[in-house]
Amino acid sequence: MKSAAFRMLCRFLIASMFAMSFQPALAGVIGTDQAVAATSAQAGRAALISTLSRSDVASQLQAQGVDPEAAKARVASMTDQEVTTLAGQIESLPAGAHVSGLAIAAVVVVVALLVWYLWK
């Protein structure tokens, strides 16, 4: 009795093995540029969302009539290339006010005149 059930189970398993489709596993090597691009896109997306989370940026967005949460949702839906481009543009912007060469020259002249006045 036990051997008949065992043979029936084996036949069922063999038939089910033939019924399944066998597909070979396909693996490929990921290039360094693909890995770096994915990492930089994730980092850029996180940087953009953290920038939008700042209170001064959120207040400026609201002043322009844009909901900060909607802006974050749009950043989340951007492609990796768009995120990388936008993050690069933000990183290239100056952090403070732009100081011209004329302003620097004026400060140097004023300091030189003060030193000369105080020396005499």
QUITADA-V659379 format. One record per backbone hydrogen bond with DSSP energy under -0.5 kcal/mol. NH is the residue of the N-H (numbers start at 1). CO is the residue of the C=O. E is the energy in kcal/mol with one decimal. If there is no record, write none. Layout:
BEGIN
NH_CO_E / NH_CO_E
END
This chain:
BEGIN
5_1_-1.9 / 6_2_-2.1 / 7_3_-2.5 / 8_4_-2.1 / 9_5_-2.3 / 10_6_-2.4 / 11_7_-2.4 / 12_8_-2.2 / 13_9_-2.4 / 14_10_-2.5 / 15_11_-2.5 / 16_12_-2.3 / 17_13_-1.9 / 18_14_-1.8 / 19_15_-1.4 / 20_16_-1.3 / 23_21_-0.6 / 27_25_-0.6 / 31_29_-0.5 / 35_31_-1.9 / 36_32_-2.8 / 37_33_-2.1 / 38_34_-2.1 / 39_35_-2.1 / 40_36_-3.1 / 41_37_-2.2 / 42_38_-1.9 / 43_39_-2.4 / 44_40_-2.8 / 45_41_-2.4 / 46_42_-2.2 / 47_43_-2.4 / 48_44_-2.5 / 49_45_-2.3 / 50_46_-2.3 / 51_47_-2.1 / 52_48_-2.3 / 53_49_-1.1 / 54_50_-0.6 / 54_51_-1.0 / 58_54_-2.4 / 59_55_-2.3 / 60_56_-1.8 / 61_57_-2.5 / 62_58_-2.3 / 63_59_-2.0 / 64_60_-1.5 / 65_62_-0.9 / 66_61_-3.0 / 71_67_-2.0 / 72_68_-2.1 / 73_69_-2.0 / 74_70_-2.0 / 75_71_-2.1 / 76_72_-2.1 / 77_73_-1.2 / 78_75_-1.0 / 83_79_-2.3 / 84_80_-2.4 / 85_81_-2.3 / 86_82_-2.6 / 87_83_-2.7 / 88_84_-2.0 / 89_85_-2.0 / 90_86_-2.2 / 91_87_-2.3 / 92_88_-1.4 / 93_89_-0.6 / 93_90_-0.8 / 100_98_-0.5 / 104_100_-1.6 / 105_101_-2.3 / 106_102_-2.1 / 107_103_-2.0 / 108_104_-2.2 / 109_105_-2.3 / 110_106_-2.3 / 111_107_-2.5 / 112_108_-2.4 / 113_109_-2.4 / 114_110_-2.3 / 115_111_-2.5 / 116_112_-2.4 / 117_113_-2.6 / 118_114_-2.6 / 119_115_-1.8 / 120_116_-1.6
END
